[in-house]
Amino acid sequence: MTDSTTKDHNVDAIESNSDEPEFDFKEHYSRERTLSLRDTYIPYCTELFYRENPIKIVRCQGTYMYDQLGNKYLDCINNVAHVGHCHPYVVKQIYKQMGACATNNRYLHDNTVILAEKLAKTLPKSLDQFFYTNSGSESNDLALRLARQYTGNHDILVLDNAYHGHLTTLFELSTYKFKKGNIAMKEPEHVHVLPIPDIYRGKYRDIDYNYDEEKLSQLYVNEVRQKVEEVESRGRRIAIFLIESLQSCGGQIIYPKNFLKNAFDYLHSKGILCLVDEVQTGFGRSGTHFWAFQSYGEDVVPDFVTMGKSMGNGFPVSALATRRCITQKFDNDGIEYFNTFGGNPVSCRAAIAVLDVIESENLMENARVVGAYLLNKLKEIGKKYDLVGDVRGRGLFLGMDIVRDPKTREPGIEEARQIKYRLREHMIIISLDGPDHNVIKFKSPMCFSQLDADFLCEKMETVIEEIQKTRDEKQE
């Protein structure tokens, strides 16, 4: 697809009776000039979608993004614009607060406590202490400090293919990032990695254990026990276990039933704190619960919950929720916490507005209903084509595992890449995840509709049918 291609039904003109519109949609440079300047000033290692032919986005609304020619793209992956791109209520609340007070959080301000009170109502009662930061990376890093101070231990337990942030302390935990590099990298001595509880292509697979989910869960919990025992036998002690409630970068992984509960119970018995990373999965995305970890059972209670990305609908805001006894260790040891921008009145107002919209527009229920509808439609496509090995997910957190062979489950790396680029030709933006980049991920804005799902699935089936037909013809 070239940028000169426009489609009448995709053009949505911006009309204004004013000489100066309320919002700035103006292009300062041509697409080619913008790309040239980016190549000059922005490091190449900074990720850019569709690098071979990137899209220049000039405005967004709801579930759609628009390029400089007015072409309209369905956004299936932007979990930052949680309640919809440029939601007018959220935009207005940020604007009103920015014009009133935008100082740091070392002063009293109602927004600080209004947000904390709202968040506390969504979490287990024991998690009633909130630190505000600017990103999920900062929140996870702060949790490491708290856990080490509280337990007196240093080491960290994580899942393979995890991603918990870009700070140095978190990059060391994110084996997903190690595998993307061109040089050999290994986790440091204080980081201990567990196999992913992935029953489709993990160490223990459903097909090898007669689809016995309880047995699979037990096997993965045993891996936790064995790892902790092995680490402690070497005289090391683990302070904290970090886990994404639904593993995202690792390939949209849903853990087997009771894994999280039994793993947490064992780790707590060893004095190891547990953190659930909800940065990509929280705020109702799972459809049935406000936080994805709650979808595994009400008796799953972590020591830390980190949140971010979707929290401000594009405005930088993040938080760490934890227990009072953990924060008191900082108090008792004379450690003071301050974050220049974390928890400022504007970022808190943005997060409050997001919570308001989730409730007023019933978006968690929308995630449940539309997510189930989309999941079923994708599974129906999967039954027709061998390219689709597995379709999994909860709410509007879904993954389609593309394979070369459904029996061996060999990842369909090139086929997945083709699907991504062919869908772009149909004005649909998706991306790939998993260690082999063969899992098509869906983490759309929460206002994603059944009409959006129908359009996506119609084009998805067209593309998969074309790719499989071409592949089959080559094999004959």
Helices and strands as residue ranges (DSSP letters): G 8-10, H 31-41, E 57-61, E 64-67, E 72-75, H 88-98, H 110-120, E 129-133, H 136-151, E 155-159, H 168-171, H 175-178, E 191-194, G 206-208, H 213-233, E 238-244, H 259-269, E 273-277, G 292-296, E 304-307, G 309-312, E 318-322, H 324-332, H 345-360, H 363-384, E 388-394, E 397-405, E 410-411, H 413-425, E 428-429, E 431-433, E 439-442, H 450-475
